Amino acid sequence: MNIETRFNALCVGKNESMTSDGKTTFYTLALVQNGQAGNIACSPDVYNAVLASGQPIESYDFTGIYRDGQYKGFRITHAGEAGSLISGKPQSTSPAGNSKGSK
């Protein structure tokens, strides 16, 4: 079963790391929400799209999916314009919520 959630958080950094054999790359975002901070896995598209403006900190509305199958885990799959969850605007299907991102 997959559980999808949408939430707003500040992105304060991102990290790209590879396995020791160089075959797999992992992408994570450093997020702050309600005084709590943590690193959460994300898709390569989201990684490339967030903080692309050069600002060190930006607010986004994120979509994340918890997968409860053989490989359990939580991963951010989309990032949209901050405020889209509150204002009722539909969340963009592009990774960063603008026309510059691509899936």
C-alpha positions as CSV (number, residue, x, y, z in Angstrom):
1,M,0.0,0.0,0.0
2,N,1.2,3.5,-0.8
3,I,0.2,6.5,1.4
4,E,0.5,10.0,-0.1
5,T,0.8,13.2,1.9
6,R,1.1,16.9,1.1
7,F,2.9,19.3,3.5
8,N,4.7,22.6,3.6
9,A,8.3,22.9,4.7
10,L,11.4,25.1,4.3
11,C,14.1,23.5,2.2
12,V,17.5,24.6,3.7
13,G,19.8,22.4,1.7
14,K,20.2,19.3,-0.4
15,N,22.7,16.5,-0.7
16,E,23.7,14.1,-3.5
17,S,25.7,11.0,-2.5
18,M,26.8,7.8,-4.3
19,T,27.4,4.3,-3.2
20,S,31.0,3.2,-2.9
21,D,30.9,1.4,-6.2
22,G,29.5,4.5,-7.9
23,K,26.5,2.7,-9.4
24,T,23.7,4.3,-7.4
25,T,23.1,8.0,-6.5
26,F,20.9,9.0,-3.5
27,Y,19.3,12.4,-3.3
28,T,18.1,14.0,0.0
29,L,16.6,17.4,1.0
30,A,17.3,19.1,4.4
31,L,13.8,20.3,5.5
32,V,12.6,22.3,8.5
33,Q,9.0,22.2,9.7
34,N,7.5,23.3,13.0
35,G,10.9,23.6,14.6
36,Q,12.0,20.1,13.6
37,A,14.7,19.4,11.0
38,G,15.6,16.3,9.1
39,N,16.8,14.9,5.8
40,I,14.3,13.2,3.5
41,A,14.9,11.2,0.3
42,C,13.6,12.7,-2.9
43,S,13.5,12.0,-6.6
44,P,16.2,13.3,-8.9
45,D,13.7,15.7,-10.6
46,V,12.8,17.3,-7.2
47,Y,16.5,17.5,-6.2
48,N,17.3,19.3,-9.4
49,A,14.4,21.7,-9.2
50,V,14.5,22.9,-5.5
51,L,16.8,25.8,-4.5
52,A,17.4,26.3,-8.3
53,S,16.9,30.1,-7.9
54,G,20.1,30.3,-5.9
55,Q,18.4,31.2,-2.6
56,P,19.8,29.3,0.4
57,I,16.3,28.7,1.9
58,E,13.0,28.4,0.2
59,S,9.5,27.3,1.2
60,Y,7.7,24.6,-0.9
61,D,4.6,22.5,-0.7
62,F,5.8,19.0,-1.0
63,T,4.2,15.7,-2.0
64,G,5.6,12.6,-0.4
65,I,4.8,8.9,-0.7
66,Y,5.3,6.3,2.0
67,R,5.6,2.9,0.4
68,D,4.6,-0.1,2.5
69,G,5.8,-2.9,0.4
70,Q,8.9,-5.0,0.3
71,Y,11.0,-1.9,0.4
72,K,9.5,0.4,3.0
73,G,10.3,4.1,2.9
74,F,9.2,7.7,2.5
75,R,10.3,9.8,-0.5
76,I,9.4,13.3,-1.8
77,T,8.1,13.0,-5.3
78,H,6.9,16.6,-6.1
79,A,7.6,20.1,-4.9
80,G,5.2,22.9,-5.7
81,E,4.8,26.6,-5.1
82,A,4.5,27.5,-1.4
83,G,0.9,28.3,-0.5
84,S,-0.7,26.1,-3.1
85,L,-2.1,23.8,-0.3
86,I,-3.7,26.7,1.6
87,S,-5.0,28.8,-1.3
88,G,-6.7,25.8,-2.9
89,K,-4.6,26.2,-6.1
90,P,-4.1,22.8,-7.6
91,Q,-0.6,21.5,-7.0
92,S,1.6,21.6,-10.0
93,T,2.6,18.3,-11.6
94,S,6.1,19.6,-12.3
95,P,8.7,18.8,-9.7
96,A,9.2,22.3,-8.5
97,G,5.8,23.8,-9.3
98,N,6.9,25.9,-12.2
99,S,7.2,25.6,-16.0
100,K,11.0,25.2,-15.8
101,G,10.8,21.8,-14.2
102,S,10.2,18.6,-16.1
103,K,9.1,15.2,-15.0
